[in-house]
Amino acid sequence: MTSRSSQPTPAWTFAAFREGVVVTLPVMPGLFAFGMAFGTVAARKGFTLLEAELMSAAVFAGVAQIIVVDSWPQQFTAATIFAAAVATFVICSRFLLIGASMRPLLGRLPASQVYPFLHFLVEPPWVLGLRYRRNGGDDPGFVIGSAATCWVTWVISAAPGYWLGSAVDPYRFGLDMVMPAFFTAMLVSLWQGSRRSIGWIVAAVVAVAADMLLGGFWYVILGALAGSIVGGLIDD
C-alpha cells in the first residue's frame, strides 16, 4: 500500500484559489464596466448576444476586443483583416512580458495546466500575483483563482452592456477609474526604493512620447520594453 506521505504534493491548493478570488473582488466593478462597454459596442456593430459572449470567453482581451469590434468592417478584405491582426498583436504584446514575469510563480505547474491557463492571465491577477509572491506566497492557485474571477466577470458583463446599449453610461459613475486606481494602489505595494523606480519612470516617459509621436497603441509595447530593459540593467 502507498502511504499518504508518498503521495505527490498538488501543484496548487483550493485555499490559495479561494484567497485569489476574495482579493480580486474589489476589482470586479471596474472590470464589469469595461465588459459592459464591449457589449454595447458589439450590439452597435450588429453582433448577436451569443457572438459577443463567445468572443468575450474565447478572446478575453479587454481593450483589444473593443477596438477591433469598434472598427469591424461591413465587408472583410485582406487589408481589414491584416489591420485588425496588427492592432490586436500590438495591444496584446504586453502579455509576452506579463507571462514571463509570472514564471517564478507558475513554474511549478505542469505544462498541461500552465499553458492553457495563460489564456486567462490578464492584468489584475498579474499585479495581484506579483504582490502575493512579494509577500512570500508561492501557490499558483492564488493567480488561478484571481484569473478565473476576472474571466467570469468579463464574460457575464457583456450581456447587460449588450441589452442596455447606451442607456446607461458606466463611466458617468466613475467606474472607469476603478482599474487605474487599483493599479496605482498595487504599485505602492511593489515599491522597492527610488533606484528601482527608474524603470517605472522610463516606461512612463517612453509610453507618453510614443503616444504623442506615433499614435495608435505602440506606446504599450514600447513603454513596457523600455521599462523592462532599464529595470533589468538596474537589477544587474
N, C-alpha and C positions, 0 to 999 in steps of 0.2 A: 504493500500500500504506500501511496505517496503522502508524506506529511504535509501539513499546511505550510510549514516553514519553507518547503521546497517549491511551493507554487510561485510562479513569476510575479513580480510586482507590476500592477497595472500601470499603463503609460500615463493615465490621468485618472483623477478621482471625481466623484459626483459632488463632494463637498466643495472642491475648488470651482467646479462648474456652477454650483449654486451661488458661490461668492461672486463670480463674474457676472451672473445675471443681476444680482442685487446692486452691485456697484454701477452697472450700466443703466439702471432705471432712470436716474436724473437726466440722461442724455436723450431719452425717448421723445419728449415733446418737440425738441428741435428736429430730430430725425423724422418724426411724424409729419412735421410741417413741410420738409423737403419732399417727402414721399407724396404728400397731397399735391404739391406743385407739379410733380411729374405726372400724376393722374390727370390734372387739369390740362396740361399740355397735350397729353396723349388723346384726351377726349376732343380737343380742338382740332387735332390732326386727323381725326376720323378713325382712330383705333377703337376696336371693341374693348369692353372691360376685360374679357378673357385675354386678349392680346397684351393689354397693358400689364395685367397681373403676371402673365408668363414672362414678359420682358423683365419685370422687376425681380422675379425669382431666379431667372436664368442668367441675367446680366449683372444685376446688383452693383451698378457702377455710379450711383449718385448723380453728380452733375453731368457726367458724360452722357447718361441716358437722356437727361433733359435737353441738352444741347443737340444731340443727334436727332431726337424726335422733333424738336422745335424746327430744325432745318430739313425735316423729312420732305422729299420732293414728291410732286404729283406723279412724275414718271422717272423711273430709275434708268440711269445711264452709267457707263463705266466711270465717267468723271465724278458723278454724285456719289457713287459707291466708294471711290477712292478717297474723296474728300471726307466722307463720314469715317472711313477707316483711319485716316491720318489724324483727324480730330480726336477720335477715341484713343488712339495709341498715345498721343501727346499727353492728353489729360490723365490717362491711366498709367503712364510710365512711372509715376511716383510709387506704384506698388512694387517695382523692382527693388527699391531701397527699403520699403516697408517690410517686404518679405525677408530680405537679407538680415535686417536688424532683429527679426524675430527668431532667427536660427538658434540662438542660445537657449531660448525658452521652449521652442517647438522641436528641437533636435532629437529629443528622446522618443518622439512619436515614430512609429513605423511608417515607411513610405506610403503604404496603402491607406494611411489615415491623414498624414500631413499634407500630401499634395491635393487630394480632394478638398481638404479644409481651407486651403489657401484661397479658394473661390469666395469664402465668406469673410476673409480678413480685410477689414476696412479701417478707417482712421480711428474711430473711438476705441475698439478693442486693442488696436496697436498702441495708442497712447496709454491706455489703462494697463496694458500688459507691460509696457516699459516701467511704469511706476510700480507695478506689482513685483517685478523682478528686482527693481532697485531696492525695494523694501524686504528683500530676502525670499520672495516666493519663487518656486521652481516647478509648479504643477501646470502643465499645458491646459488642464481643464478650465482654468480661470479664463484664458483667452477664448477657448471654445464656447464657454457659457456666454461671454460678452458678445462674441460674434453672432451666436445663434439669436440672442435678443435683438441685435441690430437688424438681422436679416428678416426675422418675423415682423418687426415693426415696419420695416421698409415695404414689405410685400402687402401687409394689411393696409397701410396708409394710402396706397394708390387708389383704393376703391372709393373712400369718401371724397378724395380730390376729384376723381372722375365724375362722381354723381353731382357734387356741388358746383363744379366748374369754377366760375369767377364769383359766385355768390358770396363766398367767404374768403377773405384775404388773410391767411395766417400771419403774414408779415405786419399787418396792421396792429397786431397784438404783441409785436416784438419777438415772436418765436424764432425769427431768423437770427436773433442774437444769441440764442441758446448755444449753438455749436461753437461760434467764436469765443464766447465766454467760457465754455467748457475747456477748449484747447488752451486758452490763456491760463486758466486755473491749473491745468495739468503741467504746463511748462514751469510753473513755480515749484512744483514738487520735484521736477527733474533738474533744477538749478544745481550746478556744481562749481560755482565760483565765476568771477569775472573773466578769467582766462578762457574757460570753456565756452563762454557766451560769445566769443569772437565768431565762431561758426554760425551761430544764430544771426548775428548782425550781418555777416557777409551774405547769408542766404536771403535775408530780407532786402538788402540793398540790390543784389543781383536780380531778385524777382521783380522789384519795383522798376528797375531800369529796363529789364526785358519787356515788361508790360507796356512801358511808355514807348520804347523804341521798336519793338517787334509786333506788339499786339497779339491777338489770339491767346493761346494758352501755353506758349513756350516758356512763360515765366515759371510754370510749375516745375518742369524738369530742370531748367537752368538754375533756378534758385536752390532746388534740392541738391543738385550735383555740386554747386559751388560750396554750399554749406557743409556737405559731407566731406568734400576734399579738404577744406580748411580744418574741419573738426578732426579728420584723420591725421593730418600733419601735426596738429597741436598735441594729439594723444601720443604720437611718436616722440 
